[in-house]
Amino acid sequence: MRTYHPRSWSEQARRKANGLFGYVIDMTYRNKELSFYDNMGEYHENVTPEQYVAHVLSHSYRAEIIRYRAAKRFGRMWRRYQKHLAK
């Protein structure tokens, strides 16, 4: 039996950040609110994209380094997007 080797941590982080960024942008273009349930079962509605991504990444099953790299990448993408909107 072969030993399973996952993709590189950087590639996993890129995929996670790109997916989150696409979801957040899609929801903002549709004028839908971002919401989530926290670990106590409380419903949080109409949260900022930063709060939503922080919640998703903090409750992800991925390794800490993947979540950290995904957060960094999402932050860079989000700042670039905000700067683009300001023009």
DOKOL-541580 format. One record per residue (C-alpha): y, z, x; residue in three letters. Coordinates in steps of 0.001 Angstrom, whole numbers, padded with zeros to 6 digits, always signed. Each point is the difference from the previous one (the first is absolute). Layout:
BEGIN
YZXAla/...
END
This chain:
BEGIN
+000000+000000+000000Met/+003426-000897+001293Arg/+002710+002573+000433Thr/+002935-000528-002348Tyr/+003358-000489+001690His/+003050-000143-002263Pro/+002884-002314+000651Arg/+002642+001170+002409Ser/+002234+002823-001145Trp/+003051-002202+000357Ser/-001470-002687-002225Glu/-000988+002553-002644Gln/+003509+001472+000106Ala/+001584-003450-000328Arg/-002114-000795-003039Arg/+000788+003352-001619Lys/+003757-000295+000621Ala/+000157-003630-001119Asn/-001869+000840-003192Gly/+002269+002927-000796Leu/+003113-002031+000754Phe/-001159-002832-002231Gly/-000771+002409-002831Tyr/+003360+001777+000254Val/+001947-003277+000109Ile/-002001-001360-002933Asp/+000699+003088-002100Met/+003726-000074+000796Thr/+000298-003682-000905Tyr/-001734+000665-003316Arg/+002357+002931-000629Asn/-002961+002326-000419Lys/+000141+003551+001209Glu/-002187+001397+002742Leu/-001937+003080-001051Ser/-002939+002100+001118Phe/-001981+003138-000751Tyr/+000101+002663+002691Asp/-002976+002113+001040Asn/+000893+002653-002610Met/-000196-002552-002805Gly/+003739-000186-000567Glu/+001417-003412-000860Tyr/+002970-001214+002028His/+001781-002977-001481Glu/+002818-002217+001189Asn/-000315+001044+003650Val/+001591-001826+002915Thr/-002124-002441+001994Pro/+000158+002348+002985Glu/-001387+002893-002063Gln/-002742-002210-001426Tyr/-001131-001277+003395Val/+000115+003498+001491Ala/-002245+001239-002799His/-002450-002892+000301Val/-000289+000294+003771Leu/-000291+003789-000045Ser/-002914-000211-002445His/-001775-002918+001673Ser/-003504+000411+001388Tyr/+000898-001974+003126Arg/+000234+001550+003434Ala/+003256+001725+000875Glu/+000950-002602+002611Ile/-000411-002808-002547Ile/+002175+001805-002541Arg/+002618+000714+002667Tyr/+000121-003614+001169Arg/+000107-001266-003578Ala/+002927+002317-000764Ala/+001885-001242+003053Lys/-000609-003624-000916Arg/+000968+000540-003637Phe/+003190+001770+001107Gly/+001010-002905+002213Arg/-000778-002523-002721Met/+001881+002019-002620Trp/+003120+000388+002170Arg/-000030-003733+000775Arg/-000337-000743-003718Tyr/+002891+002355-000900Gln/+002160-001578+002684Lys/-000839-003441-001396His/+001042+001101-003508Leu/+003322+001351+001247Ala/+001112-003421+001246Lys/
END
